[in-house]
Amino acid sequence: MSASSRLDELEQLIARDLERIEASPRPWLPRRSGPDGAPLHNVVIVGAGLSGLSIGFGLKRQGIGDVVLIDRSAEGREGPWLSCARMDTLRSPKHLSGPDLGVPSLTYRAWHDAIHGEDAWQAVGKIDRADWMAYLTWYRRMAALDVRNGTVLKAISPVEDYLALDIETAAGSSRLYARKLVLATGIEGAGGLAVPDFVKTLPRERWTHSGETVDTTGLQGLDIGVVGAASSAFDWAVAALRNGANAVSLFARASELPKTEVLAWSNFPGFLGHFADLDAERRWRFMRRFFELKVPPTQEMYRAAHAFPNFRTELGCPPLAARMENGRVQLDTPRGTFEFDHLLLGTGYDIDLSLRPELAPFADEIALWADRFTPPAGEEDAALSRYPYLGSDFEFTEKEPGMAPWLAHIHVFNNGAVPSLGPICNGITGLKYGVPRMVAALTRGLFLADADAHYADLMAYDEEHFRADDTGRAAPVQG
């Protein structure tokens, strides 16, 4: 059987499975309008990647209609997989379930079997990232979601009991109205690129961060310095080497590379399902340790880098300063000065809500961990204290109670939510715990807000399900 025939058969199975589990209950939310009769959407989700699509499908399964997803990228380019991701495969084990939300025929495994044949699965070590993007594009079609690509959220403001969202598309500026807003904006969603101060002194064209999309073929023939030793740094190194870099040197502050993948430890129902139920002090302590365990490179990309004779590592050798001299980057380190044509940064991301254009105007009104929690002596952590302190429904909370209650309509499903809710909103590992929790939060909020309308509907309810005159007996024959 051909791949197209297998996929067609799978899609028919999905339709039957969704019908059997009542995946599309009747719509139950009262219809409302925004200013001058403009559509008032129940939920707008910013980000149509892995998390956004999963939440959209989850809401559909709860009978919540009029959900709109927006994404700045073109269709099939959402998320990092074909833009700034440079690893060959996903880092997660292939068996983890994701946006299927418990429907076996919607899993990546089911799609892979249909595309490549069942026998091909055994040869898969980890999932190819291009295959993963193809799966998500297919999943989006199966979920039949309202996704609007090429759409950028520019500003958020309160209007009565809902939000006004200023957006930008190729056609120009416009406005959406939403009762609930979900920020499914990934690893950069609560801040921006972390760029060391010494790098900022260099001309902008002389360095590139791993979070940026660039044509790596432009690195051919160049001497490259890689700053950082996390997984993204080794991905950078391999990308440069494969694209013909003359030489690549990787610099790390630590004297040895991390060995432990903390997500492997955290992947059990107790932690992922109930971390958010811990008190603040326990959550703080768990997260301090969680973030202490730096993410190691994947074994595959580590080996791939070392397969090139023109690759070297300088561990325990942090860059201290940089300057331009004779058209080259001079990088000062404890082991002397190194010279490069270009620097590649694998330095991660900063948590700083003021760096997000859509949040910056009211970032000072949002409560951070620093505003809500004082750690025990000796357990301070400046970086952790900058994360937003979210409520149990992933919602922003006010720095000053009563000053900005509308913030509760903004729900955070990105890297910024991890200290408050746990690692259930920043990748595949915790997705099957995070999405149902987010969907339940949105469903609960929408129902409670409309409780009086539902009560009025109940009081007027008179649909007839029984008739006393319908006994089932034949009508008597008239003589």
N, C-alpha and C positions, 0 to 999 in steps of 0.2 A: 504494500500500500504506500502511496506517495505521501510526502509530508503535508501537502495541502489537503489530501483526503483525511489524514489522521487529525489535522487541526479542525477540519470541518466536523468530524465526528465528535471531537472534544467539545466544541462549541455547542453542539446539540445536547451533549450530556450536561453541560453547565446550565443551559436553559431549563432542563428537566430538574436538576438538583435545586436550583433557586426556587422553582415553583414548589417543590416538595417541602422546602423548609420555610415557606412563606416569607421569602426574602424581601418582598415589596408589600408591606401592609398598606391599608388605605391611608391616604393623607388625612391628618387630623388637626393641623394647625389652622386657626382662623386666618382668613386672608386680610392683610393690612396693606396700606399704601403709605408712601413717603410724601414729602412736600409736593403739592400740586398734582397729586395722583401718581407720582413716580413710583416704580416698583420698589417695594421694601422686601429685600431678600431675607429669608430666615437666617442663613449663614453664608458668609463669604470666607473662603479659605485662601490665604495668600501662600502660594506654592503648590504646584501640581506634580510634585515628585512623589517619592515613595510614601511619605507621611500624608501629604495632602490627599492623594488618591484614596488611600486607605480610610481616612476619616470621611471623605465624601461617600464612599461605598457603605461605611458603617452607618452614616446618617440615613442613607436611602433604605437600609434594612430596618430602620426604626420609623419609617413612614414620614420622614421629614423631607418635604420637597422644597423647591425653590432654593437650592444650594448652588452657589456659583464658585468655581475655582479660577483664580487668576495666576498667571505665571509670566515672568518677563521673557522667558526663553521661547524659542520656536517649538512647535510640536515635535516630540522625539528627542529634544535636547534638554528637557527639564532635569534638574538635579545636577550632580557633579560628574555623572558617569561618562559622558562623552565630551565634557568641557575641561574641567581642571583635574579630574582624576587621572592618574598616570600609571596606576598599578595594573598588572595584567588581569588579575582576578579580584573578586570581593575578598575581604578579610574574614568574613563570617563562614562558619562551616556550611556546607551545601544543604544539609538537612533542615536548617532552620526554616520555619514557616514565616510568612510575612503578611502581605496585604490580603491574602485569601480569607482571613477571618474565620477559619475553620471549615471552609468549603474545599474538600480535597481536589475537585476538578479545576479549581482556580489557583492552585499552587504553582510555583515555579517548576517543580518536578513534573507536574502534569503537562505543562507547556513544553518543557524540554523533551519529554518523551515523544510528544506529538511532532515536534520539529526535527529531532535528531534520531528518533527511534529509541525504544526502551533499552536496548542493549548498550547504547552510548552512555547511559547514566553511570555505569560502574567505572568508566574511565575518567569521570570528572573528579578532579581533586577539590578545587573550589570553582565557583561560578565565574565564567568569563564576564567581565563588566559590560562588554558590548551586547552579549546575550541577555544580561540582566536588563539593560535599557530596552531591548527589543521586547522582553517580557512585559515590562511596565507599560509600554505603548500598547501592547495587545490587551493587557489588563484594563487599561483605561477604556478601550473600546467595549470590552465585555461588561464593565460596570456602567456604561452609558451615562457618563457624568457630563455636566455642563462646564467645560474647561475653555477658558479664553486666554489664548497665548498672546505673546507680545504686549502684555499689559503690566504696567508698573504702578504699584501703590506709592503715591507721593505724600499724602497727608491723611490724618484721621482727626475728626472732630465730633463732639457730641451734638445730637439734635433730639430733644425730648428724651425718650427712653431708648433711642437707637443711635447708630453711628452714621456719619457721612464720610465716605471714602473718596478722596480725589485720586483719580487714576490718569495715566498717560498711555496712549496707544499711538500707532502710526497715523491714525486719523485725527489725533489731537487730544485735548484734555476733556474730561467728562467726570461725572460723579455717580457713584453707586451708593445705595443705602442698605444697611444691614442691621439686623437685630443682634447678631453675634458675629464676631470676627475671630478667626483662628490664624495665627502666625505660624505656619508650617514652613519656616524659612531656613532650616538647616543649621549647619555649624556656625555660620556667620550671622545668624538671625538676631543675636543679642549683642552685637558689637561690630568688629571689623578685623581686618588683617593685622596681626601683630608684627610690627616692623621695628627691629632694634634701632636705638637712637643713632648708633654709629653708621647705619646704612642710610639714614635720612639725609646725611651730609653729601651723599653721592648724587650725580645726575640721575634723574628718574629712569632714563633708558638703560642704565647700567645694572639694574637689578629687577628681578621678577619674583613675586611671591607664589607659593604653591596654589593659592586660592584664585589665581588669575588664569584666564584662558589665553594661551599664546601658541604661536606656531613654533614648535620645538625644532623644526628644520633649520631655523635661523641660528642655532647653536653650533652648526657644523664648522669645524676648524678652530673653534674658540677654546681658550683655557678657562675652565669654569670652576668657581668656588661655591660649594654648597654649605650653607649655614644651618646647623641643626642636625639631629640624629634620630628623629622620630621616623615613622613609616613614610611620611610624605617626603622627607629629605632623601631617603633611599630611592623612592619612586622618581624624584627629580634626577638623581644621579644616573639612574638607568635610562631615563628618557634622553638625557643629554648624550650619554655614551652611544646609545643606539642611533642617534641622529648625527653621529660623526664628530662629536666634540674632540678636540685634540687631547685634552687631559681633564680629569675631574678630581678635585680634592674636597673631601667632606670634613667639616670642623664641628666638634662637639665639646660642650663644656664638661660633660661627665667623662670620667676616665674609663668607663665601661658601658656598654649598651644595655638597656633594660632587657629583661628576659621574660617577664611575666605579663600576660594579657589579662588584665583585670576583668574584662567582660566575660571571660570564660568562667571565672569564679562567680560572678554575679548572676549567671544565667540559671536561676532556679526560682520556682513560683513564690516562695516566701519573700525573697528579697525584691524581685521585680513587681510582684503583686501587691506588696504591703509596705514597702519602704516609706511611702507617703504617709502612712499611719503612725510612724514613729514621732516622738517628740522632737523639738528643734535641736536639742543638744545631741541626741543620738544621730540625727540626720547630718549634723555638722561633722561629727566625728567620723562617720562612715565616709563622707565626701572628702574630708581631708586625706584620708588614707587612699580613697579611690583615685584622687588626682595625683597623689604622690607616686603611684605606680604608673610611670610613663609608658606610653604605648610603644612596644618594640617594632622594628621593621618586620615584615613578613619574611620567613625563611627563603621564600622563592625570590623576592626582590633583593635580599641581601646576597644570595648566591649569584643572581644575575649581575649585580654590580661588580662583584669580585671576579667574575669571569673575564672582565676586561683588564688587561695589563696596565692600562693607563688610568686606573682608578686607585686612589689612596685614601685612607682615613687618618685624621689627626684627632684622636681622642684625648680628652683632658687638655684641650687646646682651644679655649674660647677666643673668638675674634674680639679685639679690644678697641680698635679704631680703624677707619678707612679713609682714604683720600685718593684723588686722581693725580697721577704723575705720568707725564709723557704718553697721555692717552690711554693709560691702563689703571686698573684699580689696585691700589697698594693696601693690603690687609695686614694690620699689625696684630701679632699674637704673642703669647709667652715664649714661643719657639722661633720668633723672628718675624720678618715681613715676607708675605707671599704676594705674588703678582698675578692678576687675572684680567680677562676681558669682560667678564660678566659674573654677577653673583646670583645664585638661585636660593631662595629662602624657604626653608621648611620649619618655620618658627611659630606656626599655629595662629591662634586667633585671640584677640582681646575681648573681654566682656566689658562693654561700655555702651549703655543704651543711647547715649547722646551721639554715638557714631552712626546710628540708624536714622536716615532723613525723616522717615515716617513717624519716629518716636521722639526725636530730638526736641520738638517744641514743648513737650510735656514730660520729658524724662525726669525732671526734678520733682515731679509729683508722684512718681512711682516708688514704692517702698523697696529697698534693697535689704539683703541680709544684715548689712551694717546698721540698718534702722530698726530692726526687729529682734536682733539677737546679739548678746554679749558673750563671747566664748570664755570658758574658764582660762585662768592665767596659764600661759605657756601653750595655749592651743589657738592663738590668733593666726589668721590667714587673710592677708590683704586681698589676694585675688578672689578667694571664695566670698569675701564680704561684699564684693561688687555685683554678685548675681542678684537678679530680682527675687524678692520674697513673694512667692505665689501662694494663692489660696488652694484649697483642695480640688478645685475645678480648673486648675491651670490658669486661673485668672490673675491679672495684675491686682495688687492691693495698693491702697492709698498710703502715701507717706504721712499725711495728716488726715486722720479719719474725718469724713464728711466733706472734704474739700474737692474731691474728684470721684464721686461714686460711679461715674460712667466708665471708669477703667475696668470695672468688673465685667464689661461686655467684651473685653479683649482677652483672648485665651492664647497662651503661649505653648506651642508644641515644637520647640527647637532646643538647641543646646543650652539656652538660658534657663530652662526648666529643670535641669538635672538635679541641683541641690535640693529643690523643693519637692519634686515628685519622683526622683530616681532616674536611672538611665533607660527610660521607657519611651523616649521621644527623640532619640538622636541616632537611629540606625535600626537595623533589622533585629538585633538581639532582643530588644524589649518591646518591639512593636505590637506583638499580640497581647501584651498587657496594657500598653499605653493607649492604643486606639479605642478599645472598649471603654476605658475609663474616661477618655475625652468625649466620646459619643454620648455616654451616660450623663456627663456633666452638661453638655449642650442640650440634650433632650430634657433633662430635669429643669434647667433654667428657662427654656421656652415654655414648658408646661406650667410651671409655677407662675410665670408672668401672665399667662392666659387663664389662670384657674377660674377667675370670675366669669369669663366668657364661656368656659366649659360648663360651669354650674348653670348659667343661664340656658345654655343649650340643653342640658339635662332636664331643667324644669319645663322646657317646651317640647321635650321629646315625646312623641306619641305614635311612633311607627308600630303598625299592627303586625304581631307575629302569631296571634291566636284569634280564632273566631268561634264563638260558642254555637253558632248555627251550622257550622261545618262538622257534622257528626260522622260523615263518611257513609251514612246510610243512603240508599236509593230513595229518591223522592216518591211519596205515595202516589199510586195511579189514581187519577180522578175518574170516578164511575159515571 
